[in-house]
Amino acid sequence: MSENTTPAIDRTIYPMPMFANFAVADIAAATAFYEAVGFIALATIPGPDGTPVVVHLRRMKYQDLLLVPGQARIGTTTVSFSAGGEDLAERAKSLREREFPGARIEGPADTAWYTSDVTIDDPDGNRVILTAPRMAEIDRAKQWAKTFEGDWVGKN
């Protein structure tokens, strides 16, 4: 087991440079699922009848999801988030032990681009990937990055 170095969740409201909207059949059940993934319910926004129409979730700064009532189209939405030092094996194990009906947890699995990822399909079919660099191979990753084409800083 490795030490969890995940930063504290930023609970401030700020202009979000990126977020995803996930349609979910049961907003309360989806909120509980994503809390198990490591998100907090930052805000629950009621509609005119008082029932939630949006739940704003956050893991770390700039890692925001908005849950909205609706019918997801399975396999159409994937969002990747930095694991931020979290022990991915522990997170995957914890989610598997909870046995969320309809959810699927894969990994951690190594990628060809020197990360280790846990793929999480929620019960509605939305997909979140938690990803972390494989620090033991960081020097190899840096050498590999020098072969990339494009206009990015640090390629030389």
Phi and psi in degrees as a GROMACS rama.xvg file:
@    title "Ramachandran Plot"
@    xaxis  label "Phi"
@    yaxis  label "Psi"
@TYPE xy
-104.345  161.896  SER-2
-71.8915  136.635  GLU-3
-81.8339  115.845  ASN-4
-111.461  23.7064  THR-5
-60.7764  130.156  THR-6
-66.5686  156.811  PRO-7
-62.111  148.962  ALA-8
-74.282  128.859  ILE-9
-79.0905  116.966  ASP-10
-98.4498  11.2118  ARG-11
-80.7433  155.066  THR-12
-94.3932  125.934  ILE-13
-143.961  161.471  TYR-14
-63.0724  120.404  PRO-15
-84.0861  121.501  MET-16
-72.6097  -17.3084  PRO-17
-162.558  139.676  MET-18
-158.145  164.184  PHE-19
-119.693  146.842  ALA-20
-105.149  125.829  ASN-21
-114.105  122.524  PHE-22
-78.2382  132.944  ALA-23
-136.653  145.64  VAL-24
-73.9304  -36.1858  ALA-25
-130.29  102.043  ASP-26
-64.4594  -35.6687  ILE-27
-68.0421  -44.3431  ALA-28
-65.4339  -40.7813  ALA-29
-65.5509  -38.6513  ALA-30
-61.66  -45.5369  THR-31
-61.1862  -40.9017  ALA-32
-61.0159  -49.8537  PHE-33
-70.4297  -26.1284  TYR-34
-64.513  -36.595  GLU-35
-68.0583  -26.6271  ALA-36
-76.5992  -17.0371  VAL-37
119.017  3.74419  GLY-38
-86.0643  159.889  PHE-39
-115.436  153.819  ILE-40
-84.0747  99.1448  ALA-41
-71.0218  -39.2392  LEU-42
-156.384  141.862  ALA-43
-116.196  123.367  THR-44
-109.652  117.635  ILE-45
-83.8566  151.933  PRO-46
-87.2356  -173.917  GLY-47
-57.3703  -31.2053  PRO-48
-89.1748  2.81959  ASP-49
91.879  -11.3602  GLY-50
-82.598  148.966  THR-51
-62.0729  132.882  PRO-52
-111.252  -16.8706  VAL-53
-149.614  134.531  VAL-54
-118.304  121.426  VAL-55
-92.7856  116.579  HIS-56
-108.235  150.86  LEU-57
-146.721  141.179  ARG-58
-100.6  -58.5644  ARG-59
-136.54  175.592  MET-60
-56.5682  131.296  LYS-61
69.7664  17.727  TYR-62
-117.415  80.7229  GLN-63
-117.469  140.636  ASP-64
-127.411  141.164  LEU-65
-112.892  121.827  LEU-66
-93.8018  130.492  LEU-67
-130.487  145.477  VAL-68
-63.5645  138.239  PRO-69
162.914  -173.984  GLY-70
-110.563  113.412  GLN-71
-72.5697  151.045  ALA-72
-101.042  108.636  ARG-73
-52.3834  130.592  ILE-74
82.7578  6.86286  GLY-75
-97.7531  -14.6675  THR-76
-125.67  124.765  THR-77
-135.029  131.971  THR-78
-130.623  133.521  VAL-79
-106.695  139.453  SER-80
-129.497  142.947  PHE-81
-63.1731  136.201  SER-82
-73.727  -16.7535  ALA-83
59.8195  36.5827  GLY-84
89.9413  -2.00565  GLY-85
-68.1843  147.211  GLU-86
-76.7628  102.559  ASP-87
-65.9973  -35.5282  LEU-88
-63.4904  -41.199  ALA-89
-65.6152  -42.2034  GLU-90
-61.8288  -46.604  ARG-91
-61.911  -44.2119  ALA-92
-60.6518  -45.5056  LYS-93
-60.8177  -42.1376  SER-94
-67.877  -40.6355  LEU-95
-63.0736  -38.367  ARG-96
-66.4688  -28.2767  GLU-97
-75.1739  -23.3444  ARG-98
51.8564  64.0089  GLU-99
-74.9723  118.474  PHE-100
-57.8392  127.794  PRO-101
87.7738  -12.2873  GLY-102
-83.0091  153.34  ALA-103
-134.668  131.943  ARG-104
-122.429  124.723  ILE-105
-122.774  140.2  GLU-106
98.9093  -172.3  GLY-107
-70.4577  143.782  PRO-108
-132.026  139.614  ALA-109
-77.7762  142.462  ASP-110
-104.65  167.69  THR-111
-70.9003  -15.6779  ALA-112
-103.368  29.7833  TRP-113
65.4791  35.6513  TYR-114
-122.694  164.998  THR-115
-118.012  130.173  SER-116
-125.699  144.592  ASP-117
-112.57  123.855  VAL-118
-100.775  126.339  THR-119
-123.739  116.065  ILE-120
-100.8  121.099  ASP-121
-74.8793  170.964  ASP-122
-60.4957  -17.3772  PRO-123
-92.8138  -7.30701  ASP-124
98.5873  2.20673  GLY-125
-74.7404  148.591  ASN-126
-121.339  132.582  ARG-127
-121.88  135.633  VAL-128
-116.443  124.779  ILE-129
-97.0206  126.427  LEU-130
-129.087  144.438  THR-131
-142.123  141.37  ALA-132
-66.538  146.098  PRO-133
-84.6111  95.9279  ARG-134
-61.3958  -29.1942  MET-135
-66.3205  -18.8851  ALA-136
-116.248  21.0256  GLU-137
-62.7427  -36.2705  ILE-138
-65.7375  -40.7233  ASP-139
-64.4168  -38.692  ARG-140
-64.0097  -40.5261  ALA-141
-64.6574  -40.4488  LYS-142
-64.9478  -42.6884  GLN-143
-61.7112  -39.5172  TRP-144
-62.0821  -27.3248  ALA-145
-65.7019  -15.5914  LYS-146
-87.8739  -6.26148  THR-147
-69.4734  147.777  PHE-148
-102.655  153.518  GLU-149
131.185  178.429  GLY-150
-106.455  75.5954  ASP-151
-128.623  149.035  TRP-152
-74.8498  138.864  VAL-153
95.5783  7.63136  GLY-154
-76.7459  -16.057  LYS-155
